[in-house]
Amino acid sequence: MLRRLRVPLLSLLALMLLAGCSNPPPALMQRFGLRAASTSVNTAAPSTPANQLLVQGADGNIYLASPDGAQRFALTDDGSARRVYAQPTWSADGSQIAWSRIDRRGSALITSQFDGSDRREVSVPFAPFYIAWSPRGDQLAYLSNWTVVEEPSIALRLVDVSGGANQVQTLADGQPFYFAWAPDGEEIVTHIANERVERQAITGEQTSLVISGGAFQTPQWTPDGRSLVYALADTLQQYLVVTDLDGVVQQEITDFDGQITFAVSPDGMRLAYVPTPRATQANTLGPLYVVDLATQATRSITDRPVVAFAWSPDGQQLAYLTLEPLRNRVGMRWNVWDGSQRIALSTFSPTNTFLTNYLPFFDQYMQSHRIWSPASDALVYAGWMSDGRSGIWVQPVTEGEAPVYVGPGVMASWSPQ
């Protein structure tokens, strides 16, 4: 599958693949002291999508699960080596879910209500590898492989799911490709081919903002929908900037060398960013900073190499992921900064699904796949713990508190409500 992949984490890739295998051979499980865990599946769907986890199972199926692991509902039950379900994604209000399917019949994009009812399917020429609902829930956009004049590319395609129409249109193409929905759901900002920043209206009109930008991945909107955040470049330097919707610079955040990754807090008051040095063959690997957008006061959060970060829904906390040494395996640790102090949470070994499909593009996924609980008091992740158990874990944001085992799975995200 054609992806936007750079080398995720330098020479650690081989170890990561070993550490992240979803279903390792028994010999490897025994060698590294790992063991799979199982859980029962309930037949009844939850009565509400509130405080639910959307889980990509190790068996190829899609599930809903309660954060305590007591309830688990199968949205699909026929996943196998010949039929793969992937990329499960909540709608903005949690009432709907979308996911992709690949089997011998081809590829499809599937949508349903959160409880699996009103299921709809649209055949697509290439399987979606990133799905994001519009804020209004009447459209969803996805990225997939594409072909332009017999050359491989990536396409941004829009699906109208209102009224059961399931009409599909292609808005733009190029590679690599990243995008973000406007808060009002009327348009999308895109970053295409490492140089073009454009606004794509859902009606098809395009507005060019930048022809040659800086080295970054996913552009972002401010929560009020009045400004955009991305990187620019001139002959001497690169800059992380806030612009108006016509591309006029309103604020220069920082200059940088190499590549930069960033995230605006949900309240629009702060912006976190990680500059990655040019010599580092990674999408994100560097120190973490937070800038107050009103005063432009900048604070260093950690000088340890950070590989991912995400604001809590209330905008008061910032979770960031660091590498941790583990014998024979790659370890990672979520840390949480609350504005004054850092809490280091449990060390774990992440799944290959997270390492390969999500981590290199976390700034894209964190806009649509929530690792934070709606109450901003816990995180969800997939991987192995030190005792060898593998699956989905809920980690309370309390220093010294152990994570809660939810059940088997290779990736999970939290409902919006």
GIDA-V606285 format. One record per residue. N is the residue number from 0. RES is the residue in one letter. SS is DSSP state (H for helix, E for strand, - for the rest). PHI is phi in radians with two decimals (NA if undefined). PSI is psi in degrees with one decimal (999 if undefined). Layout:
N,RES,SS,PHI,PSI / N,RES,SS,PHI,PSI
This chain:
0,M,-,NA,132.6 / 1,L,-,-1.29,123.3 / 2,R,-,-2.25,175.5 / 3,R,-,-1.63,30.0 / 4,L,-,-1.36,127.8 / 5,R,-,-1.76,176.0 / 6,V,-,-1.12,117.8 / 7,P,-,-1.08,-52.4 / 8,L,-,-2.58,59.3 / 9,L,H,0.98,-140.5 / 10,S,H,-1.32,0.5 / 11,L,H,-1.40,-3.0 / 12,L,H,-1.02,-45.4 / 13,A,H,-1.05,-44.6 / 14,L,H,-1.13,-37.0 / 15,M,H,-1.11,-43.1 / 16,L,H,-1.09,-38.2 / 17,L,H,-1.14,-45.7 / 18,A,H,-1.21,-27.8 / 19,G,H,-1.74,2.3 / 20,C,-,-0.96,130.7 / 21,S,-,-1.18,-41.2 / 22,N,-,-2.30,79.1 / 23,P,-,-1.15,153.0 / 24,P,-,-1.03,150.7 / 25,P,H,-0.95,-36.1 / 26,A,H,-1.10,-39.9 / 27,L,H,-1.24,-38.7 / 28,M,H,-1.01,-44.0 / 29,Q,H,-1.20,-42.2 / 30,R,H,-1.06,-41.6 / 31,F,-,-1.72,8.5 / 32,G,-,1.21,31.0 / 33,L,-,-1.72,151.0 / 34,R,E,-2.55,139.7 / 35,A,E,-1.38,150.5 / 36,A,-,-2.09,152.0 / 37,S,-,-2.16,164.5 / 38,T,-,-2.64,156.8 / 39,S,-,-1.38,156.6 / 40,V,-,-1.96,124.2 / 41,N,E,-1.42,150.1 / 42,T,-,-1.50,-24.3 / 43,A,-,-1.57,135.5 / 44,A,-,-1.30,152.4 / 45,P,-,-1.13,152.8 / 46,S,-,-1.35,-17.1 / 47,T,-,-2.58,150.7 / 48,P,-,-1.41,-0.9 / 49,A,-,-1.12,132.9 / 50,N,-,0.95,48.8 / 51,Q,E,-2.03,154.4 / 52,L,E,-1.86,135.7 / 53,L,E,-1.76,116.9 / 54,V,E,-2.04,131.8 / 55,Q,E,-1.59,113.9 / 56,G,-,-1.35,156.1 / 57,A,-,-1.18,-17.5 / 58,D,-,-1.61,5.5 / 59,G,-,1.58,1.8 / 60,N,-,-1.77,170.4 / 61,I,E,-1.98,135.4 / 62,Y,E,-2.32,158.0 / 63,L,E,-1.86,141.9 / 64,A,E,-2.50,146.7 / 65,S,E,-1.37,150.5 / 66,P,-,-1.08,-20.9 / 67,D,-,-1.59,-1.0 / 68,G,-,1.40,1.7 / 69,A,-,-1.32,-29.1 / 70,Q,-,-2.14,140.3 / 71,R,E,-2.61,126.9 / 72,F,E,-2.20,130.4 / 73,A,E,-1.54,119.1 / 74,L,-,-1.39,-29.1 / 75,T,-,-2.32,154.8 / 76,D,-,-2.41,9.7 / 77,D,-,-2.11,22.4 / 78,G,-,-1.16,143.8 / 79,S,-,-2.83,-174.9 / 80,A,-,-1.12,-22.4 / 81,R,-,-1.74,-9.6 / 82,R,-,-2.44,112.4 / 83,V,E,-1.99,128.9 / 84,Y,E,-1.86,136.3 / 85,A,E,-2.66,174.3 / 86,Q,E,0.96,44.2 / 87,P,E,-1.14,135.4 / 88,T,E,-2.49,128.7 / 89,W,E,-1.30,147.3 / 90,S,-,-1.30,168.7 / 91,A,-,-1.09,-29.8 / 92,D,-,-1.79,0.5 / 93,G,-,1.44,-0.9 / 94,S,-,-1.37,-20.0 / 95,Q,E,-2.27,160.9 / 96,I,E,-2.39,145.6 / 97,A,E,-2.25,150.2 / 98,W,E,-2.73,168.7 / 99,S,E,-1.87,158.5 / 100,R,E,-2.36,135.5 / 101,I,E,-2.22,125.7 / 102,D,E,-2.64,-170.2 / 103,R,-,-1.18,-16.6 / 104,R,-,-1.39,-16.7 / 105,G,E,2.26,-150.8 / 106,S,E,-2.07,149.3 / 107,A,E,-2.56,153.5 / 108,L,E,-1.92,125.5 / 109,I,E,-2.04,138.0 / 110,T,E,-2.24,153.1 / 111,S,E,-2.76,169.7 / 112,Q,E,-1.20,164.5 / 113,F,-,-1.01,-28.3 / 114,D,-,-1.59,8.7 / 115,G,-,1.58,-6.1 / 116,S,-,-1.37,167.4 / 117,D,-,0.92,46.2 / 118,R,-,-1.31,133.6 / 119,R,E,-2.29,151.2 / 120,E,E,-2.43,136.5 / 121,V,E,-2.24,128.0 / 122,S,E,-1.27,139.5 / 123,V,E,-2.30,150.1 / 124,P,-,-1.22,-28.1 / 125,F,-,-2.37,144.5 / 126,A,-,-1.19,134.4 / 127,P,E,-1.10,135.2 / 128,F,E,-1.98,1.0 / 129,Y,E,-2.68,131.0 / 130,I,E,-2.23,136.0 / 131,A,E,-2.51,123.1 / 132,W,E,-1.27,149.9 / 133,S,-,-1.23,155.8 / 134,P,-,-1.01,-24.4 / 135,R,-,-1.54,-14.8 / 136,G,-,1.39,5.7 / 137,D,-,-1.69,-9.2 / 138,Q,E,-2.41,155.2 / 139,L,E,-2.41,145.3 / 140,A,E,-1.93,146.5 / 141,Y,E,-2.51,156.0 / 142,L,E,-1.87,141.5 / 143,S,E,-2.65,166.7 / 144,N,E,-1.03,158.1 / 145,W,E,-2.71,166.1 / 146,T,E,-2.29,126.5 / 147,V,E,-2.17,116.2 / 148,V,-,0.88,47.8 / 149,E,-,1.13,12.5 / 150,E,E,-1.87,140.0 / 151,P,E,-1.17,143.0 / 152,S,E,-2.68,-171.9 / 153,I,E,-2.25,138.7 / 154,A,E,-2.06,144.0 / 155,L,E,-1.70,118.1 / 156,R,E,-2.11,144.2 / 157,L,E,-2.02,130.6 / 158,V,E,-2.03,121.4 / 159,D,E,-1.52,110.5 / 160,V,-,-1.77,5.2 / 161,S,H,-1.33,138.5 / 162,G,H,1.16,16.0 / 163,G,H,1.28,15.4 / 164,A,-,-1.26,-44.0 / 165,N,-,0.91,41.7 / 166,Q,E,-1.41,137.8 / 167,V,E,-2.09,134.4 / 168,Q,E,-2.37,150.1 / 169,T,E,-1.69,121.4 / 170,L,E,-1.54,-39.4 / 171,A,E,-2.86,165.2 / 172,D,E,-2.57,162.4 / 173,G,-,2.60,169.5 / 174,Q,-,-2.58,140.8 / 175,P,-,-1.19,174.0 / 176,F,E,-2.54,129.5 / 177,Y,E,-2.42,152.5 / 178,F,E,-2.71,166.5 / 179,A,E,-2.59,137.4 / 180,W,E,-1.29,143.4 / 181,A,-,-1.23,148.7 / 182,P,-,-1.01,-27.2 / 183,D,-,-1.56,-3.6 / 184,G,-,1.29,10.0 / 185,E,-,-1.56,-21.1 / 186,E,E,-2.70,173.3 / 187,I,E,-2.31,137.5 / 188,V,E,-1.71,135.0 / 189,T,E,-2.16,152.4 / 190,H,E,-2.20,113.5 / 191,I,E,-2.15,134.1 / 192,A,-,1.04,28.2 / 193,N,-,1.09,17.5 / 194,E,-,-2.56,-29.8 / 195,R,E,-1.78,123.8 / 196,V,E,-1.90,122.4 / 197,E,E,-2.40,156.2 / 198,R,E,-1.81,128.5 / 199,Q,E,-1.97,112.1 / 200,A,E,-1.29,147.9 / 201,I,-,-1.18,-14.4 / 202,T,-,-1.49,-5.3 / 203,G,-,1.95,-15.2 / 204,E,-,-1.26,145.9 / 205,Q,E,-2.11,141.4 / 206,T,E,-2.21,118.2 / 207,S,E,-1.43,131.6 / 208,L,E,-1.89,-41.0 / 209,V,E,-2.48,136.6 / 210,I,-,-1.65,-38.8 / 211,S,-,-2.29,101.0 / 212,G,E,-1.72,-174.4 / 213,G,-,-1.44,-179.3 / 214,A,-,-1.52,102.4 / 215,F,E,-2.71,176.0 / 216,Q,-,-1.89,-76.2 / 217,T,-,-1.82,121.6 / 218,P,-,-1.26,162.6 / 219,Q,E,-2.43,155.3 / 220,W,E,-1.69,149.7 / 221,T,-,-1.32,153.7 / 222,P,-,-1.01,-26.5 / 223,D,-,-1.42,-5.6 / 224,G,-,1.31,9.5 / 225,R,-,-1.70,-13.0 / 226,S,-,-2.44,162.0 / 227,L,E,-2.18,152.5 / 228,V,E,-2.16,126.1 / 229,Y,E,-2.84,-173.9 / 230,A,E,-1.98,144.0 / 231,L,E,-2.07,162.7 / 232,A,E,-2.46,141.7 / 233,D,-,-2.08,-165.9 / 234,T,-,-1.23,-16.0 / 235,L,-,-1.96,-31.8 / 236,Q,-,-2.68,165.9 / 237,Q,E,-1.98,149.5 / 238,Y,E,-2.40,137.9 / 239,L,E,-1.56,125.2 / 240,V,E,-2.34,159.9 / 241,V,E,-1.92,128.7 / 242,T,E,-2.16,166.3 / 243,D,-,-1.41,-176.2 / 244,L,-,-1.29,-8.9 / 245,D,-,-1.72,1.6 / 246,G,-,1.59,7.6 / 247,V,-,-1.39,125.7 / 248,V,E,-1.16,125.7 / 249,Q,E,-1.74,-32.0 / 250,Q,E,-2.71,133.1 / 251,E,E,-1.74,119.2 / 252,I,E,-1.45,-52.1 / 253,T,E,-2.86,158.0 / 254,D,E,-1.74,161.3 / 255,F,E,-2.76,161.6 / 256,D,-,-2.07,142.0 / 257,G,-,1.62,-120.2 / 258,Q,E,-2.32,157.1 / 259,I,E,-2.35,144.0 / 260,T,E,-2.18,142.7 / 261,F,E,-2.63,162.7 / 262,A,E,-2.69,127.5 / 263,V,E,-1.47,136.6 / 264,S,-,-1.17,151.9 / 265,P,-,-1.03,-25.9 / 266,D,-,-1.53,-2.7 / 267,G,-,1.31,8.8 / 268,M,-,-1.59,-27.1 / 269,R,E,-2.34,161.6 / 270,L,E,-2.38,127.8 / 271,A,E,-1.75,145.3 / 272,Y,E,-2.65,153.3 / 273,V,E,-2.23,114.3 / 274,P,E,-1.46,130.7 / 275,T,E,-1.88,121.9 / 276,P,-,-1.01,150.4 / 277,R,-,-1.03,-37.2 / 278,A,-,-1.30,-9.7 / 279,T,-,-1.52,119.8 / 280,Q,-,-1.49,68.7 / 281,A,-,-2.65,152.1 / 282,N,-,-1.22,-41.9 / 283,T,-,-2.50,121.3 / 284,L,-,-2.94,95.3 / 285,G,E,-3.14,-174.6 / 286,P,E,-1.23,155.2 / 287,L,E,-1.90,133.0 / 288,Y,E,-2.22,154.0 / 289,V,E,-2.27,131.0 / 290,V,E,-2.03,136.3 / 291,D,E,-1.39,118.3 / 292,L,-,-1.24,-22.4 / 293,A,-,-1.37,-41.5 / 294,T,-,-1.84,-15.1 / 295,Q,-,1.12,17.9 / 296,A,-,-1.22,129.9 / 297,T,E,-1.98,137.7 / 298,R,E,-2.18,135.6 / 299,S,E,-1.45,122.2 / 300,I,E,-1.56,-43.3 / 301,T,E,-2.78,145.6 / 302,D,E,-1.72,1.4 / 303,R,E,-1.26,146.7 / 304,P,E,-1.08,122.0 / 305,V,E,-1.82,136.7 / 306,V,E,-1.93,-11.3 / 307,A,E,-2.90,156.8 / 308,F,E,-2.77,154.9 / 309,A,E,-2.72,133.9 / 310,W,E,-1.32,147.5 / 311,S,-,-1.26,156.5 / 312,P,-,-0.99,-32.4 / 313,D,-,-1.45,-3.1 / 314,G,-,1.32,5.8 / 315,Q,-,-1.68,-14.1 / 316,Q,-,-2.31,153.1 / 317,L,E,-2.24,118.0 / 318,A,E,-1.59,137.1 / 319,Y,E,-2.44,146.3 / 320,L,E,-1.86,127.2 / 321,T,E,-2.11,156.5 / 322,L,E,-1.39,141.9 / 323,E,E,-2.32,138.1 / 324,P,E,-1.26,130.4 / 325,L,E,-2.37,143.0 / 326,R,-,-1.12,123.4 / 327,N,-,1.17,2.1 / 328,R,E,-2.50,158.0 / 329,V,E,-1.49,127.3 / 330,G,E,-1.88,152.1 / 331,M,E,-2.41,160.0 / 332,R,E,-2.52,129.0 / 333,W,E,-1.42,135.5 / 334,N,E,-2.11,153.1 / 335,V,E,-2.26,127.6 / 336,W,E,-1.89,127.7 / 337,D,-,-1.87,15.2 / 338,G,-,1.82,-18.5 / 339,S,-,-2.36,-32.2 / 340,Q,-,-2.50,164.0 / 341,R,E,-1.90,138.8 / 342,I,E,-2.00,123.9 / 343,A,E,-1.64,124.2 / 344,L,E,-1.70,-171.1 / 345,S,E,-1.19,147.0 / 346,T,E,-1.44,142.7 / 347,F,E,-2.60,166.7 / 348,S,E,-1.92,115.6 / 349,P,E,-1.29,162.3 / 350,T,-,-1.33,159.5 / 351,N,H,-1.13,-33.7 / 352,T,H,-1.04,-45.5 / 353,F,H,-1.12,-45.7 / 354,L,H,-1.13,-40.1 / 355,T,H,-1.54,-44.9 / 356,N,H,-1.68,-23.5 / 357,Y,H,-2.01,-49.0 / 358,L,H,-1.01,-45.6 / 359,P,H,-1.09,-19.3 / 360,F,H,-2.17,32.3 / 361,F,H,-1.06,-31.9 / 362,D,H,-1.15,-25.9 / 363,Q,H,-1.34,-49.5 / 364,Y,H,-1.20,-31.8 / 365,M,-,-1.17,-10.7 / 366,Q,-,-1.49,-12.3 / 367,S,-,-2.35,-18.4 / 368,H,-,-2.11,109.0 / 369,R,E,-1.58,123.6 / 370,I,-,-1.58,-16.5 / 371,W,E,-1.54,145.9 / 372,S,-,-1.21,155.0 / 373,P,-,-1.00,-29.2 / 374,A,-,-1.53,2.5 / 375,S,-,1.06,31.4 / 376,D,-,-2.10,4.7 / 377,A,E,-2.78,160.4 / 378,L,E,-2.10,155.0 / 379,V,E,-2.12,139.3 / 380,Y,E,-2.67,167.7 / 381,A,E,-2.11,136.1 / 382,G,E,2.86,-165.6 / 383,W,E,-1.84,140.1 / 384,M,-,-1.67,175.4 / 385,S,-,-1.13,-23.1 / 386,D,-,-1.49,2.3 / 387,G,-,1.66,-9.5 / 388,R,E,-1.30,139.4 / 389,S,E,-2.07,151.5 / 390,G,E,2.56,-152.3 / 391,I,E,-1.69,136.2 / 392,W,E,-2.26,140.2 / 393,V,E,-1.89,121.7 / 394,Q,E,-1.91,107.7 / 395,P,E,-1.04,142.9 / 396,V,-,-1.49,65.5 / 397,T,-,-2.42,124.9 / 398,E,-,-1.06,131.0 / 399,G,-,1.51,-8.2 / 400,E,-,-1.50,133.7 / 401,A,-,-1.34,150.9 / 402,P,-,-1.23,154.8 / 403,V,E,-1.77,130.1 / 404,Y,E,-1.36,126.2 / 405,V,E,-1.67,-41.6 / 406,G,E,2.70,179.1 / 407,P,-,-1.20,152.0 / 408,G,-,2.83,163.5 / 409,V,-,-2.00,-12.7 / 410,M,E,-2.87,149.0 / 411,A,E,-2.64,152.0 / 412,S,E,-2.41,155.0 / 413,W,E,-1.63,147.2 / 414,S,-,-1.14,153.8 / 415,P,-,-1.20,-27.2 / 416,Q,-,-1.95,999
